[in-house]
């Protein structure tokens, strides 16, 4: 990972990200989900007033421990400016994911700029920081998906850069932010093993475990395993339904159906089979397709995690956008997926948020069940078609198809020569 960039480039990228941040800031007053905002405010206040030690004993919280550091830090800011109990508390809550969206923009620039010219790297940054689904999720709804996504992408990049222990540390932080970070575990472990061998995998496990211990140390617990298990399974079991407003494979049937042993096991078996196929494909074709196939494999795991298991929420497609952004400039057949999945994610979260607020404003103590809604069925079907398209791409790559040949996006006469030169280069490994 190369950090030696020109001052002018850094200034331009900073200005680009600053504009995207300003757009988010202007959207902060738009109401997110009323119940979510109230919950976040309570968590921020509890952490700010009482610190970390007794947080979980003082409030009902299903978010893993790393989030509490953010609740405490930004809650302390909100307390200093007397934002609690006012509409302006939304600024403190939504500021958190907005900062990590900006950080992701810089991370994308570092990764892409070391491979292509500055103009194309700037386009890649813009594709993420101005992505409407990303903006809506962070700046309107105020959800925290940007945080664990940032750490997952950083962990993947560090694993690619043969820095396994640091990769394990950042991956541990991702899992301590959101449990759905587990989707990328097989790929991170494979990359560390492939690049560093069993010894580096062992030291990485130690580094990851040490990170978990350090993060949870300030909290009140008698057994770290029990402490974490109770936290994760509390939230996971609270939403034991086939689809929790996710317009995915299960969304083609009934939403909010109690998750039985059969559906639960079936969903995870399907995801396990997909993950196994993805890693097998990566192992067989790594020498031919290199890091682009690694990014594609990460995307497959994110997309598959949204489409196949039960108990999936509407926002769990969010991390897939980061992988599509990183591949957009290089792989022609990825570009339609970026457009399609950006659209379906945006519709999914915006439509669900509309109905959640409609029910909350009407005084209902429960949320909507959108089973059979034509929007749900249409978006779920589009997502399923996109998923089948991804499976076809995977099969084609396994058979040695040529679609994975790097074909840089061409922009303007001045970049054509560089794009052609890039196209003729061997794949980066």
C-alpha positions in Angstrom: 0.0 0.0 0.0 1.7 3.2 -1.2 1.2 6.4 0.7 3.6 8.6 -1.3 1.2 10.8 -3.3 1.6 14.3 -4.6 0.4 17.3 -2.5 -1.9 18.4 -5.3 -3.5 15.0 -5.5 -4.1 14.9 -1.8 -5.7 18.4 -1.8 -8.0 17.5 -4.7 -9.1 14.2 -3.1 -9.6 16.0 0.3 -11.7 18.6 -1.4 -13.8 15.9 -3.2 -14.4 14.0 0.0 -15.2 17.3 1.8 -17.9 18.1 -0.7 -19.4 14.6 -0.1 -19.2 15.2 3.6 -21.0 18.6 3.2 -23.8 16.8 1.3 -24.2 14.4 4.2 -24.2 17.2 6.7 -26.9 19.0 4.9 -29.0 15.8 4.9 -28.6 15.2 8.7 -31.8 17.0 9.6 -33.9 14.5 7.5 -35.4 12.2 10.1 -34.0 8.7 10.3 -36.0 6.0 11.9 -37.6 7.5 15.0 -37.1 4.5 17.2 -33.4 4.1 16.1 -32.7 7.7 16.8 -34.2 7.4 20.3 -32.2 4.3 20.9 -28.9 5.8 19.8 -29.5 8.9 21.9 -30.1 6.7 24.9 -26.8 4.7 24.3 -24.9 7.9 23.7 -26.2 9.5 26.9 -25.6 6.3 29.0 -22.0 6.0 27.8 -21.3 9.8 28.2 -22.7 9.9 31.7 -21.3 6.6 33.0 -18.3 5.6 30.9 -17.6 2.1 29.6 -17.4 0.0 32.7 -21.0 -0.5 33.5 -22.5 0.4 30.1 -24.1 -3.0 29.4 -25.6 -3.3 32.9 -27.2 0.1 32.6 -28.9 -0.2 29.2 -30.3 -2.8 26.9 -27.8 -2.8 24.0 -27.3 -5.4 21.3 -24.3 -3.6 19.7 -20.8 -5.1 20.2 -18.3 -3.4 22.4 -16.3 -1.3 19.9 -19.4 0.8 19.2 -19.5 1.8 22.9 -16.2 3.6 22.5 -17.9 5.6 19.8 -21.0 6.1 21.9 -18.8 7.4 24.7 -16.7 9.7 22.5 -19.5 11.3 20.4 -21.9 11.2 23.3 -19.4 13.3 25.3 -19.4 15.8 22.5 -23.2 15.8 22.4 -23.2 16.3 26.2 -20.7 19.2 26.0 -23.0 21.0 23.5 -26.2 20.1 25.3 -27.6 18.2 22.3 -29.5 15.5 24.3 -33.2 15.9 24.2 -33.0 18.2 21.1 -33.4 17.4 17.4 -29.7 18.3 17.0 -28.7 15.0 18.6 -29.1 13.5 15.1 -26.0 15.5 14.1 -23.9 13.7 16.7 -25.3 10.3 15.7 -25.0 10.7 12.0 -21.6 12.3 12.2 -20.1 8.9 13.2 -20.9 6.9 9.9 -20.3 10.1 7.9 -16.7 10.2 9.2 -16.1 6.5 8.3 -17.6 7.1 4.8 -14.9 9.8 4.4 -12.3 7.5 5.7 -13.4 4.8 3.2 -13.0 7.4 0.4 -9.3 7.9 1.4 -8.8 4.2 1.7 -10.1 3.6 -1.8 -7.8 6.4 -3.1 -4.7 4.8 -1.5 -5.6 1.4 -3.0 -6.6 2.5 -6.5 -4.0 5.3 -7.0 -1.1 2.8 -6.6 -2.5 0.9 -9.6 -3.8 3.6 -12.0 -3.5 7.3 -12.8 -4.9 10.0 -10.5 -7.9 10.8 -12.6 -9.2 7.2 -12.5 -8.4 7.0 -8.8 -10.5 10.2 -8.2 -13.4 8.6 -10.1 -13.2 5.5 -7.9 -13.4 7.7 -4.8 -16.4 9.6 -6.2 -18.1 6.4 -7.1 -18.1 5.6 -3.4 -18.5 8.9 -1.5 -21.3 10.1 -3.8 -23.0 6.7 -4.0 -26.7 7.5 -3.2 -27.2 4.3 -1.2 -24.1 4.9 0.9 -25.2 8.5 1.5 -28.8 7.5 2.4 -27.8 4.8 4.8 -25.3 7.0 6.7 -26.7 10.5 6.4 -30.5 9.9 6.3 -31.1 6.7 8.3 -28.0 7.2 10.4 -26.9 3.6 10.5 -23.4 2.4 11.5 -22.7 0.0 8.6 -19.9 2.3 7.3 -17.8 1.6 10.4 -17.4 -2.2 10.2 -17.2 -1.9 6.4 -14.2 0.4 6.6 -12.4 -2.0 8.9 -13.2 -5.0 6.8 -11.9 -3.4 3.6 -8.8 -2.2 5.5 -8.2 -5.8 6.8 -8.6 -7.2 3.3 -6.1 -4.6 1.8 -3.6 -5.4 4.6 -3.9 -9.1 4.0 -3.2 -8.5 0.3 -0.2 -6.4 1.3 1.2 -9.3 3.3 0.6 -7.6 6.7 -1.3 -10.5 8.3 -1.1 -9.5 12.0 -2.3 -6.0 11.3 -5.0 -7.4 9.1 -6.1 -9.6 11.9 -6.2 -6.7 14.3 -8.4 -4.6 12.0 -10.6 -7.6 11.3 -11.1 -8.1 15.0 -12.2 -4.5 15.3 -14.7 -5.1 12.5 -16.2 -8.1 14.3 -16.4 -6.1 17.5 -18.4 -3.5 15.6 -20.9 -5.7 13.8 -21.2 -9.5 13.9 -22.0 -9.7 10.2 -18.3 -9.1 9.6 -18.0 -12.8 10.0 -18.9 -13.1 6.3 -15.3 -12.2 5.3 -13.5 -14.5 7.8 -12.9 -17.4 5.3 -11.3 -15.0 2.8 -9.1 -13.2 5.3 -7.9 -16.5 6.8 -7.2 -17.9 3.4 -5.1 -14.9 2.3 -3.1 -14.9 5.5 -2.4 -18.6 5.1 -1.6 -18.4 1.4 0.8 -15.4 1.8 2.3 -16.1 5.2 1.9 -19.8 5.9 0.8 -21.5 9.1 3.2 -19.6 11.3 1.8 -16.2 10.3 -1.7 -17.5 10.5 -1.0 -18.5 14.1 0.6 -15.1 15.0 -2.4 -13.4 13.3 -4.8 -15.4 15.5 -2.9 -14.3 18.5 -3.0 -10.6 17.4 -6.7 -10.8 16.7 -7.4 -12.5 20.1 -5.3 -9.9 21.9 -7.2 -7.1 20.1 -10.5 -8.6 21.3 -9.2 -8.8 24.9 -7.9 -5.2 24.9 -11.1 -3.8 23.5 -13.4 -5.5 26.0 -11.0 -5.1 29.0 -12.7 -1.8 30.2 -16.1 -3.4 30.4 -17.5 -5.3 33.3 -17.3 -9.1 32.7 -16.2 -12.2 34.5 -15.6 -14.4 31.4 -14.7 -12.8 28.0 -16.2 -15.7 26.0 -19.5 -15.5 27.9 -19.5 -11.7 27.7 -19.2 -11.7 23.9 -21.5 -14.7 23.3 -24.3 -13.1 25.3 -23.8 -9.8 23.4 -23.8 -11.4 20.0 -26.6 -13.9 20.5 -28.8 -11.4 22.2 -29.1 -9.4 19.1 -29.1 -12.3 16.7 -31.9 -14.2 18.5 -34.0 -11.1 18.9 -34.6 -11.1 15.1 -35.2 -14.8 14.6 -37.1 -14.4 11.3 -36.4 -15.5 7.7 -36.0 -12.0 6.4 -35.9 -8.8 8.6 -37.0 -6.5 5.8 -34.2 -7.7 3.5 -35.3 -7.9 -0.1 -33.3 -11.0 -0.8 -34.1 -14.7 -1.7 -36.3 -15.1 1.4 -38.0 -11.8 0.5 -39.6 -13.6 -2.5 -41.7 -15.5 0.0 -42.9 -14.1 3.3 -41.0 -11.6 5.5 -41.0 -11.8 9.3 -41.7 -15.6 9.3 -40.3 -17.2 12.5 -36.9 -18.8 11.6 -37.2 -22.6 12.1 -34.3 -25.0 12.5 -34.8 -26.1 8.9 -34.7 -22.6 7.4 -31.8 -21.5 9.6 -29.7 -24.5 8.8 -30.6 -24.3 5.1 -29.6 -20.7 4.9 -26.2 -21.3 6.5 -25.5 -24.4 4.5 -26.2 -22.5 1.2 -23.8 -19.7 2.4 -21.2 -22.2 3.4 -21.4 -23.9 0.0 -21.0 -20.5 -1.7 -18.0 -19.6 0.5 -16.4 -22.9 -0.2 -16.9 -22.5 -4.0 -15.6 -18.9 -3.8 -12.4 -20.0 -2.0 -11.9 -23.0 -4.3 -12.2 -20.7 -7.3 -9.8 -18.2 -5.8 -7.3 -21.0 -5.0 -7.5 -22.4 -8.5 -7.4 -19.1 -10.4 -5.3 -16.9 -8.1 -2.3 -17.1 -10.3 -4.2 -16.1 -13.4 -6.5 -13.4 -11.9 -4.7 -12.1 -8.9 -6.0 -9.4 -6.6 -9.0 -8.7 -8.8 -10.3 -12.2 -8.0 -9.7 -11.5 -4.3 -11.9 -8.4 -4.5 -14.5 -10.3 -6.5 -14.4 -13.1 -3.9 -15.0 -10.6 -1.1 -17.9 -9.2 -3.0 -19.3 -12.7 -3.5 -19.2 -13.3 0.3 -20.8 -10.0 1.1 -23.6 -10.5 -1.6 -24.1 -14.1 -0.6 -24.4 -13.2 3.0 -27.2 -10.9 2.2 -29.0 -13.3 -0.2 -28.8 -16.7 1.5 -28.9 -16.9 5.4 -32.0 -16.1 7.4 -32.3 -13.2 9.9 -30.8 -10.7 7.4 -31.7 -7.0 7.6 -32.2 -4.6 4.7 -28.8 -2.9 5.2 -26.6 -6.0 5.0 -25.9 -5.5 1.3 -24.0 -2.3 2.2 -20.4 -3.7 2.3 -20.8 -5.1 -1.2 -20.8 -1.6 -2.6 -17.2 -1.0 -1.5 -16.0 -4.1 -3.4 -17.9 -3.1 -6.5 -16.4 0.3 -6.3 -12.8 -1.1 -6.1 -13.4 -3.3 -9.2 -15.5 -0.9 -11.2 -12.6 0.7 -13.1 -11.0 -2.6 -14.1 -13.7 -5.2 -14.9 -16.4 -4.4 -17.5 -18.9 -7.1 -16.3 -18.8 -5.7 -12.8 -20.1 -2.2 -13.8 -23.7 -3.3 -14.3 -23.7 -4.9 -10.8 -22.6 -1.6 -9.3 -25.5 0.2 -10.9 -28.1 -2.6 -10.1 -27.1 -3.3 -6.5 -26.7 0.4 -5.7 -30.3 0.8 -6.9 -31.7 -2.2 -5.1 -30.0 -1.3 -1.8 -31.2 2.3 -2.0 -34.8 1.2 -2.7 -34.6 -1.4 0.0 -33.5 0.9 2.8 -35.5 3.9 1.6 -38.7 1.9 1.2 -38.3 0.2 4.6 -37.4 3.4 6.4 -40.6 5.1 4.9 -42.8 2.4 6.3 -41.0 2.2 9.6 -41.6 5.9 10.2 -45.2 5.7 8.9 -46.0 3.0 11.5 -44.1 4.8 14.3 -45.8 8.1 13.5 -49.2 6.4 13.5 -48.5 5.1 17.0 -48.1 1.4 16.3 -45.9 -0.5 18.7 -44.8 -2.9 15.9 -43.2 -2.4 12.5 -44.7 -3.2 9.0 -44.7 -6.6 7.4 -44.2 -5.9 3.7 -44.9 -9.5 2.6 -46.2 -9.6 -0.9 -45.6 -5.9 -1.6 -44.9 -5.4 -5.3 -41.8 -3.3 -4.6 -40.4 -6.0 -2.3 -41.1 -8.8 -4.8 -39.6 -6.8 -7.7 -36.4 -5.8 -5.9 -36.0 -9.3 -4.4 -36.3 -10.7 -7.9 -33.8 -8.3 -9.3 -31.3 -9.1 -6.6 -31.8 -12.9 -7.2 -31.2 -12.4 -11.0 -28.0 -10.4 -10.1 -26.9 -13.2 -7.8 -27.4 -15.8 -10.5 -25.4 -13.6 -12.8 -22.6 -13.6 -10.3 -22.7 -17.4 -10.1 -22.4 -17.5 -13.9 -19.3 -15.2 -13.7 -17.8 -17.5 -11.1 -18.4 -20.6 -13.2 -17.0 -18.9 -16.2 -13.8 -17.9 -14.3 -13.4 -21.5 -13.0 -13.5 -22.7 -16.6 -10.8 -20.2 -17.6 -13.1 -17.6 -19.2 -11.7 -14.3 -20.4 -14.1 -12.0 -18.7 -11.7 -11.3 -15.8 -9.2 -9.7 -18.2 -8.5 -6.2 -16.8 -10.1 -3.6 -19.0 -9.6 -0.1 -17.4 -12.3 2.5 -17.9 -11.4 5.0 -20.6 -11.9 8.6 -19.8 -10.8 11.4 -22.1 -8.1 11.4 -24.7 -5.3 12.1 -22.1 -6.0 8.9 -20.2 -6.4 6.6 -23.2 -2.8 5.9 -23.6 -2.4 5.1 -19.9 -5.5 2.8 -20.0 -4.1 0.9 -23.0 -0.8 0.5 -21.3 -2.5 -0.7 -18.1 -4.6 -3.2 -20.2 -1.5 -4.8 -21.6 0.2 -5.2 -18.2 0.2 -8.5 -16.4 -2.2 -8.7 -13.5 -1.0 -7.4 -10.2 -0.5 -10.4 -7.8 
